[in-house]
Amino acid sequence: MPEQPLTSRGAATYQRILDEATREFAEHGIAGARIERIVAAARTNKAQLYAYFGSKDGLFDAIFLGSLERIVNVVPIDAGDLADWAVRLYDEYLRRPDLIRLATWARLERRPTGHLVEDSDRLDDGKLRAIAEAQAAGLVRQGDPFDLMAMVIAMSMAWSPVSNVYAASAQEPAEVHEQRRALLRESVRRAMAAG
């Protein structure tokens, strides 16, 4: 079991490693990321990195699972308003494009089919329960809650950093983002409406 930092200095080093590794993995993927670049940018050494994370894969796992938790916590689902949830996901991808890139590298390099993470690491139980409750209340169309969630997420990613059509950036004019948000909101609302 990798050790955890016990001092404020250790915690600062641990956080620098996470920050630099997030950039490295988001840019280069799992296979292309280099521990040497991470430790140089984090102003530490390999021994410290391996003590905290065990291995390169352990480091990626810590970052990737942390990114999934961030999306769940920063963009909690409102199954009664899936359209608003989609727009908030779009906004989070603009703020943190690295998070969606990490998920894409995990898909490309680790799990090309099926769920993106092991069942024990999935964080979608609350989302699926919320969608099922909204369906029971007549707020959301019928269908498998997982499939509905996947569709909303896919729609929210239409302009994400991993789009094969167009990747938006936070530097684009605000009115462009407002147009996309309006289109996304209306499209999800219509697609997910009950009845």
C-alpha positions in Angstrom: 0.0 0.0 0.0 1.6 3.4 -1.0 2.3 5.7 1.8 0.4 9.0 2.3 2.2 12.3 3.2 2.3 13.0 6.9 3.7 16.5 6.9 2.5 19.8 5.3 5.6 19.7 3.1 4.8 16.1 2.1 1.2 17.1 1.3 2.5 19.9 -0.9 4.8 17.6 -2.8 2.0 15.0 -3.1 -0.3 17.7 -4.6 2.4 19.0 -7.0 2.8 15.4 -8.3 -0.9 15.1 -8.8 -1.1 18.5 -10.6 1.9 17.8 -12.9 0.8 14.2 -13.6 -2.7 15.4 -14.5 -1.2 17.7 -17.1 1.2 15.0 -18.4 -1.3 12.2 -18.6 -3.9 14.5 -20.2 -1.5 15.6 -22.9 0.4 12.3 -23.6 -1.9 9.5 -22.4 -0.9 6.6 -20.1 1.8 5.1 -22.4 3.2 8.4 -23.5 3.4 10.0 -20.1 6.9 10.2 -18.7 7.7 9.9 -14.9 10.9 11.9 -15.5 8.9 14.9 -16.8 6.4 14.6 -13.9 9.0 14.6 -11.2 11.0 17.4 -12.8 8.0 19.6 -13.1 6.8 18.7 -9.5 10.3 19.4 -8.1 10.6 16.0 -6.5 12.1 12.6 -7.3 11.0 9.1 -8.5 11.4 7.6 -5.1 9.0 10.0 -3.6 6.5 9.5 -6.4 6.6 5.8 -6.2 6.4 5.9 -2.4 3.1 7.9 -2.7 1.6 6.1 -5.7 3.3 2.7 -6.1 3.7 2.8 -9.8 2.9 4.9 -13.0 -0.4 3.0 -13.2 -1.2 3.7 -9.6 -0.5 7.4 -10.2 -2.8 7.4 -13.2 -5.5 5.6 -11.2 -5.3 8.2 -8.4 -5.7 11.0 -10.9 -8.3 9.4 -13.0 -10.5 8.3 -10.1 -10.1 11.8 -8.6 -11.3 13.4 -11.9 -14.4 11.2 -11.9 -15.2 12.2 -8.3 -14.6 15.9 -9.3 -17.2 15.6 -12.1 -19.7 14.0 -9.8 -19.2 16.5 -7.0 -18.8 19.7 -9.1 -21.6 18.8 -11.5 -24.2 16.8 -9.5 -27.1 15.4 -11.5 -30.5 17.0 -11.3 -32.6 14.3 -13.0 -35.6 16.5 -12.9 -33.6 18.9 -15.2 -31.3 16.7 -17.3 -30.9 19.6 -19.8 -29.4 21.8 -17.1 -27.1 19.0 -16.1 -25.9 18.6 -19.7 -25.1 22.4 -19.8 -23.2 22.3 -16.5 -21.2 19.3 -17.9 -20.4 21.4 -21.0 -19.2 24.2 -18.8 -17.0 21.9 -16.7 -15.4 20.6 -19.9 -14.6 24.2 -20.8 -13.1 24.8 -17.3 -11.2 21.5 -17.1 -10.6 20.0 -20.5 -7.9 17.8 -19.0 -10.6 15.8 -17.1 -12.3 14.7 -20.3 -9.0 13.9 -21.9 -8.0 11.6 -19.0 -11.3 9.7 -19.4 -10.6 9.4 -23.2 -7.1 8.1 -22.6 -8.5 5.5 -20.1 -11.0 4.5 -22.8 -8.3 4.2 -25.6 -5.6 2.6 -23.6 -7.4 0.5 -20.9 -11.0 -0.3 -21.6 -12.0 0.0 -25.2 -15.4 -1.6 -24.5 -17.8 -1.8 -21.6 -17.9 0.4 -18.6 -15.0 2.9 -18.4 -14.1 1.7 -14.8 -14.4 -1.4 -12.8 -17.8 -1.9 -11.2 -16.2 -1.2 -7.7 -15.1 2.2 -9.0 -18.3 3.3 -10.7 -19.8 6.4 -9.3 -23.1 6.4 -11.2 -25.4 4.6 -8.7 -26.8 8.0 -7.4 -27.3 9.3 -11.0 -29.1 6.1 -12.1 -31.3 6.2 -9.0 -32.1 9.9 -9.6 -33.0 9.2 -13.2 -35.2 6.2 -12.2 -37.0 8.4 -9.6 -37.6 11.1 -12.2 -39.0 8.5 -14.6 -41.3 7.3 -11.9 -42.5 10.9 -11.3 -43.2 11.3 -15.0 -40.4 13.8 -15.6 -38.1 11.8 -17.8 -38.9 9.4 -20.7 -38.9 5.7 -20.1 -35.9 3.6 -20.9 -32.8 2.2 -19.2 -31.5 4.9 -16.8 -28.0 4.0 -17.8 -28.7 4.5 -21.5 -30.4 7.8 -20.8 -27.5 9.0 -18.7 -25.0 7.9 -21.4 -27.0 9.8 -24.0 -27.1 13.1 -22.0 -23.3 12.8 -21.3 -22.6 12.2 -25.0 -24.7 15.2 -26.0 -22.9 17.4 -23.4 -19.6 16.3 -25.0 -20.6 17.4 -28.5 -18.0 20.3 -28.4 -15.7 18.8 -25.8 -11.9 18.5 -26.2 -12.3 15.0 -27.6 -15.0 15.8 -30.2 -14.2 14.4 -33.6 -16.0 17.4 -35.1 -15.1 20.5 -33.2 -13.4 21.1 -29.8 -14.5 24.3 -28.0 -12.3 26.4 -25.8 -13.0 28.8 -23.0 -11.4 31.5 -25.0 -14.2 31.6 -27.6 -16.7 34.5 -27.4 -19.3 34.2 -24.7 -22.1 34.5 -27.2 -20.9 31.3 -29.0 -21.0 29.4 -25.8 -24.5 30.8 -25.0 -25.7 29.6 -28.4 -24.3 26.1 -27.8 -25.8 26.0 -24.3 -29.2 26.9 -25.7 -29.0 24.3 -28.4 -27.8 21.7 -25.9 -30.5 22.5 -23.3 -33.3 22.4 -25.9 -32.0 19.2 -27.5 -31.6 17.3 -24.2 -35.0 18.6 -23.0 -36.7 17.3 -26.1 -34.8 14.0 -26.1 -35.4 13.2 -22.5 -39.0 14.5 -22.1 -41.6 12.1 -20.8 -44.4 11.1 -23.1 
